[in-house]
Amino acid sequence: MRYFLWAILLFIGTAWQAPTPRQILKNIKAPTFPKRDFVVKTGGDFRQAVQKAVDDCHAAGGGRVVVPAGEYLCNGPIHLKSNVNLHVEKGALVRFGTTPADYLPLVKVRWEGTVCYNYSPLIYAYQQKNIAVTGAGILDGQAAQFWFAWKKQPDGKDQETTKPLIRGMGEKGTPEAERRFGEGFYLRPTLIEFYECENILLDGFTARQSPFWTIHPVFSKNLTIRNLTIKKGTTNDDGIDPDSCEDVLIEHCDIATDDDPISIKAGRDQDAWQRRGTRNVLVRHCTLRSKVGNGVCIGSEMSGGVENVFVENCYITKADHGINFKANLDRGGFIKNVVIRNLKIDSVNRAAVRMQMDYHSYRGGNFPPVFDELHFENILCGYARDYAWQLVGVAAQPIKKVRFKNVKVAQSGKGEKVEWVTDFEK
């Protein structure tokens, strides 16, 4: 009996409480760098010059690699190394070249939730510490000029025919070394991808026209992402996608994309179940808009689990959904312990708040995800063309513990839709 009472008291004492910004921020600290500048020599091949400056800076113990004002063509990727801050000065415009072969050899990435080897992202780092991209310059991926058309090939072998292959490898557990894509497979590279890195700062620059997802840190820790302007590409041009990352701050960013401005991820299906997920994320003071995406999104690649997410004081001007937690019955994983508060949403094409377990790319699995402890407070939306909120679980795994406090939609086309949700308070 004594043990039973102790267990009850322990359960009560450890019941979940909303994470606070203070708790999330205590483990996040932006890296600093030695006061040492390596100015990129811009008279010849720009890509070779900037990579040499990165290498020299790293060898010297770190500092800033400075790209001065001017317009440059970078025919190939920039690979950052530990203790290097790539500083793109105001007035600098770096256009990345559009020859896919320039982004070889293959590097390790996570492509749409599955680990593989593919073309290098335009700016890439692998297992590095203390790295940054800063400055008021512009990074241009030239998606509309090339990459959008390139993914669609007339011979029928293109990005869409490659997707089932890479996803099948993830489902079957094919060894990572055998998951080799690149030439002939048409999987577009991301603009910035840091893989298994620590202590990251992204601050001040403009990123536009990304071939694929724009900012994509993977399996990384201690990220500060602030003061960015992200402009649209063509399709699948998500703004900021922390993917199986821990201790992430995203603040004061202005993002306008065709797809999701911010999408928190943790891998796809079986390939992510034994890998770490995403936890301890704070998003605040951002302005977000999208042509067809969601203002703030978790998923749909979330199979490693997403937890302890705090979003506050953001402004969504226009989106498909204002807030969307999305998955399907292939995913497994979980979304739990999320607090979203103090959001203003002007208008949405569909719902102000949506939770769905029927997102597309479903392959017939039976692994429903868990949605639990989801808190919304002071969410004000002017107009939702479809639903004010649309919360739909499944019979095998209802959505649990949803709390709405002062969630208001001034006008909606269809009212509210709530199915397979247990313990919903509003």
C-alpha positions in Angstrom: 0.0 0.0 0.0 2.8 2.4 0.9 4.5 1.8 -2.5 1.1 2.3 -4.3 0.6 5.7 -2.6 4.2 6.7 -3.4 3.6 5.9 -7.0 0.5 8.0 -7.2 2.3 11.0 -5.6 5.2 10.5 -8.0 2.9 10.5 -10.9 1.1 13.7 -9.7 4.4 15.4 -9.0 5.8 14.6 -12.4 2.7 15.4 -14.5 3.6 17.2 -17.7 3.9 21.0 -17.5 4.3 23.3 -20.5 7.9 24.1 -21.3 8.8 27.7 -20.9 11.0 29.8 -23.2 13.4 30.1 -20.3 13.7 26.3 -19.9 14.3 25.8 -23.7 16.8 28.7 -23.9 19.1 27.6 -21.1 20.8 25.1 -23.3 21.0 27.3 -26.4 24.1 29.6 -26.8 25.2 31.0 -30.1 28.9 30.2 -31.0 31.5 32.9 -31.0 34.6 33.1 -33.3 38.1 34.5 -33.1 38.5 38.1 -34.3 40.3 37.0 -37.4 39.1 37.7 -41.0 39.9 35.8 -44.2 38.6 37.9 -47.1 37.6 35.9 -50.2 39.7 36.8 -53.2 37.2 37.5 -55.9 39.3 37.9 -59.0 39.0 34.3 -60.3 37.0 31.2 -59.6 34.7 32.2 -56.7 33.9 28.7 -55.5 37.6 27.8 -55.3 38.4 31.1 -53.6 35.7 30.8 -50.9 36.5 27.2 -50.2 40.2 28.0 -49.8 39.3 30.8 -47.4 37.2 28.3 -45.4 40.0 25.8 -45.3 42.6 28.4 -44.3 40.4 29.9 -41.6 39.7 26.4 -40.1 43.4 25.5 -40.2 44.3 28.8 -38.4 41.9 28.0 -35.5 38.8 29.8 -36.8 37.4 33.3 -37.6 35.3 34.9 -40.3 35.4 34.1 -44.0 34.2 37.4 -45.5 32.4 37.7 -48.8 32.7 41.4 -49.8 30.0 43.3 -51.6 29.6 42.3 -55.2 27.9 39.7 -57.4 29.4 36.2 -57.6 28.6 32.9 -59.3 29.5 29.9 -57.1 29.8 26.8 -59.4 29.5 24.2 -56.7 29.0 23.9 -52.9 30.6 25.6 -50.0 31.6 23.1 -47.3 31.9 24.7 -43.9 34.4 23.5 -41.3 34.6 23.9 -37.5 35.1 27.4 -36.1 34.3 29.1 -39.3 31.8 31.9 -39.7 30.9 32.5 -43.4 30.0 36.2 -43.4 28.3 37.5 -46.5 28.5 41.3 -46.3 25.7 43.7 -47.2 25.7 44.2 -51.0 27.0 40.7 -51.7 24.9 38.5 -53.9 26.0 34.9 -54.3 24.3 32.9 -57.0 24.8 29.2 -57.0 25.4 27.5 -60.3 23.0 25.2 -62.1 25.1 22.4 -63.3 24.3 19.3 -61.1 27.7 17.7 -61.7 29.3 20.6 -59.8 27.6 19.3 -56.6 29.4 16.0 -56.7 30.8 13.9 -55.1 27.9 12.6 -53.1 27.5 13.6 -49.5 25.4 12.2 -46.6 22.1 14.0 -46.3 18.5 13.3 -45.2 16.4 13.7 -48.2 12.7 14.2 -47.4 13.1 12.2 -44.2 15.3 9.3 -45.4 19.1 9.2 -44.9 21.0 8.7 -48.1 23.9 10.0 -50.3 23.0 12.7 -52.8 24.2 15.8 -54.4 25.8 18.2 -51.9 23.6 21.0 -50.5 24.7 24.4 -51.7 26.2 25.2 -48.3 27.0 22.0 -46.3 28.7 20.8 -43.1 29.2 17.3 -41.8 30.1 16.6 -38.1 31.4 20.1 -37.5 31.2 22.3 -34.4 31.0 26.1 -34.1 29.8 27.1 -37.5 27.9 30.1 -38.8 26.5 31.9 -41.8 26.0 35.6 -41.1 25.8 39.0 -42.7 23.2 41.0 -44.7 24.0 39.5 -48.1 21.9 37.3 -50.4 22.2 33.6 -51.1 20.4 32.7 -54.3 19.8 29.0 -55.3 18.3 29.9 -58.8 15.5 27.3 -58.5 13.3 29.0 -61.0 16.1 29.3 -63.5 16.9 25.6 -63.5 16.1 23.2 -60.6 12.3 23.3 -60.9 12.4 22.1 -64.5 15.3 19.7 -63.9 13.4 17.5 -61.5 10.9 16.6 -64.3 12.6 14.6 -67.1 10.9 13.7 -70.4 12.2 10.1 -70.3 10.0 9.3 -67.3 12.9 8.8 -64.9 12.9 11.8 -62.6 12.4 12.9 -59.0 8.9 11.4 -58.8 10.1 7.9 -60.0 13.0 8.1 -57.6 10.9 8.8 -54.5 9.5 5.2 -54.2 13.1 3.8 -54.4 14.5 5.9 -51.6 11.5 5.4 -49.4 11.6 1.7 -50.0 15.3 1.6 -48.9 14.3 3.4 -45.7 11.4 0.9 -45.1 13.6 -2.1 -45.7 16.6 -0.9 -43.7 19.0 -0.9 -46.7 22.5 -0.1 -45.4 23.1 3.7 -45.7 26.2 3.1 -47.8 24.1 1.5 -50.5 21.6 4.4 -50.7 23.4 6.3 -53.4 21.6 8.8 -55.6 22.9 11.9 -57.4 23.4 11.6 -61.1 20.4 10.1 -62.9 18.0 10.3 -60.0 17.1 14.1 -59.9 16.7 14.6 -56.2 17.2 18.3 -55.7 19.7 19.6 -53.1 18.8 21.8 -50.2 20.3 25.3 -49.9 21.8 25.0 -46.4 22.1 21.6 -44.7 24.2 20.9 -41.6 24.4 17.2 -40.7 25.4 16.0 -37.2 26.7 19.4 -36.3 26.8 21.4 -33.0 26.8 25.0 -32.1 25.3 26.7 -35.1 24.4 30.3 -35.9 22.5 31.6 -38.9 21.9 35.3 -38.7 21.0 38.2 -40.8 21.2 37.0 -44.5 18.6 36.6 -47.2 18.1 33.2 -48.8 16.0 32.9 -51.9 15.1 30.5 -54.7 16.3 27.3 -52.9 16.2 24.2 -55.2 14.5 22.3 -52.3 14.1 22.9 -48.6 15.9 26.2 -47.7 17.4 25.8 -44.2 17.7 22.1 -43.1 19.7 21.2 -40.1 19.8 17.4 -39.4 20.7 15.5 -36.2 22.2 18.8 -34.9 22.3 20.5 -31.5 22.4 24.0 -30.2 21.0 26.1 -33.1 20.4 29.8 -33.2 18.5 31.0 -36.3 17.6 34.6 -36.3 16.9 37.7 -38.4 16.7 35.8 -41.6 14.7 36.8 -44.7 13.6 33.8 -46.7 12.0 34.2 -50.1 10.2 31.7 -52.2 11.6 29.3 -54.8 9.2 27.1 -56.7 7.9 23.9 -55.0 9.0 22.2 -51.8 10.9 25.3 -50.8 10.2 25.1 -47.0 11.8 27.9 -45.1 13.3 26.4 -42.0 13.1 22.7 -41.2 14.9 21.5 -38.1 15.0 17.7 -38.5 15.9 15.5 -35.6 17.5 18.4 -33.9 17.8 19.4 -30.2 17.9 22.9 -28.6 16.7 25.1 -31.4 15.9 28.8 -31.3 14.2 30.4 -34.4 13.4 34.1 -33.9 12.8 37.4 -35.8 12.6 35.7 -39.2 10.5 36.9 -42.2 9.6 33.9 -44.4 7.5 33.9 -47.5 7.6 30.6 -49.4 5.5 28.5 -51.7 5.6 25.6 -49.1 5.8 25.6 -45.3 7.7 28.6 -43.8 8.6 26.6 -40.7 8.2 22.8 -40.5 9.6 20.8 -37.6 10.6 17.3 -38.6 12.1 14.0 -37.4 12.5 11.6 -40.3 10.2 9.4 -42.3 8.7 6.0 -41.4 10.8 3.0 -40.5 14.0 4.8 -41.3 13.5 7.2 -38.4 12.2 4.9 -35.7 15.6 4.0 -34.2 17.0 7.4 -34.7 16.7 10.4 -32.4 13.9 12.9 -32.8 13.4 16.6 -32.4 13.1 18.3 -28.9 13.3 21.6 -27.2 12.4 24.1 -30.0 11.4 27.7 -29.5 10.0 29.8 -32.3 9.1 33.4 -31.6 8.6 36.8 -33.3 8.4 35.5 -36.8 6.3 36.7 -39.8 5.2 33.8 -42.0 3.3 33.5 -45.2 2.9 30.7 -47.8 1.2 30.2 -51.1 0.2 26.6 -50.5 1.8 25.5 -47.3 1.2 25.8 -43.6 2.3 28.8 -41.4 3.7 26.6 -38.7 3.9 22.8 -39.3 5.0 19.7 -37.5 5.5 16.8 -39.9 4.7 15.1 -42.0 8.1 13.5 -41.6 8.0 13.1 -37.8 8.6 9.4 -37.2 11.5 9.9 -34.7 9.2 11.9 -32.5 8.8 15.7 -31.9 8.4 17.0 -28.4 8.8 20.1 -26.2 8.0 22.7 -28.9 7.1 26.3 -28.0 5.8 28.8 -30.6 4.8 32.3 -29.5 4.2 35.8 -30.8 4.2 35.1 -34.5 2.2 36.6 -37.3 0.9 34.5 -40.2 -0.4 36.7 -42.9 -1.6 34.0 -45.3 -1.3 30.2 -45.6 -3.1 27.1 -46.6 -3.4 26.2 -42.8 -2.3 28.4 -40.1 -1.0 25.6 -37.9 -0.9 22.0 -39.1 0.3 18.8 -37.3 0.4 16.2 -40.1 1.2 12.5 -40.4 -0.2 9.3 -41.8 -0.5 5.6 -40.8 3.0 4.8 -42.2 4.7 7.3 -39.8 4.5 6.0 -36.3 6.4 8.4 -34.0 4.7 11.1 -31.9 4.0 14.8 -31.5 3.7 15.7 -27.9 4.2 18.5 -25.4 3.6 21.5 -27.7 2.5 25.0 -26.7 1.5 27.5 -29.3 0.3 30.9 -28.1 -0.1 34.6 -29.0 -0.5 34.1 -32.8 -2.3 36.4 -35.2 -3.5 34.8 -38.4 -5.0 37.0 -41.1 -6.5 34.4 -43.4 -6.1 30.8 -44.4 -7.3 28.8 -47.5 -8.4 25.9 -45.3 -8.2 25.7 -41.5 -6.7 27.9 -38.8 -5.6 24.8 -36.8 -5.5 21.4 -38.3 -4.3 18.0 -37.1 -4.4 15.1 -39.5 -3.3 11.5 -39.7 -4.3 11.1 -43.4 -1.5 13.1 -45.1 -0.6 12.0 -48.6 2.2 9.5 -49.6 0.5 6.8 -47.5 1.7 3.3 -48.5 -0.8 1.2 -46.5 1.0 0.9 -43.2 -0.6 0.4 -39.8 1.5 2.6 -37.5 -0.6 5.5 -36.3 1.3 8.3 -34.7 0.6 9.6 -31.2 -0.6 13.3 -30.8 -0.7 14.2 -27.1 -0.5 17.3 -24.8 -1.2 20.0 -27.4 -1.9 23.5 -26.0 -3.1 26.5 -27.9 -3.7 29.9 -26.3 -4.5 33.3 -27.7 -4.8 32.3 -31.4 -6.7 34.9 -33.4 -7.7 34.3 -37.0 -9.6 36.6 -39.2 -10.9 34.3 -41.9 -10.7 30.5 -42.6 -12.3 29.5 -45.9 -13.0 26.0 -44.7 -12.8 25.1 -41.0 -12.0 27.2 -38.0 -10.2 24.1 -36.7 -10.1 20.6 -38.1 -8.9 18.0 -35.7 -9.1 14.4 -37.0 -7.5 11.4 -35.4 -8.1 7.7 -36.1 -10.0 5.1 -34.2 -6.9 3.1 -33.4 -5.1 6.2 -32.1 -7.3 9.2 -31.1 -5.7 12.6 -30.6 -5.2 13.2 -26.9 -5.3 16.1 -24.5 -5.9 19.1 -26.7 -6.4 22.4 -24.9 -7.8 25.6 -26.5 -7.8 28.8 -24.6 -9.0 32.0 -26.4 -8.7 30.4 -29.8 -11.0 32.5 -32.0 -11.7 32.5 -35.8 -13.9 35.5 -36.8 -15.3 33.8 -39.9 -15.1 30.3 -41.3 -16.9 28.5 -44.1 -17.7 25.2 -42.3 -17.3 25.8 -38.6 -15.5 23.2 -36.5 -14.6 19.6 -37.2 -13.4 17.3 -34.3 -13.3 13.5 -34.8 -11.4 10.9 -32.8 -10.2 13.3 -30.3 -10.2 12.5 -26.5 -10.0 15.0 -23.7 -10.5 18.2 -25.8 -11.1 21.4 -23.8 -11.9 24.8 -25.3 
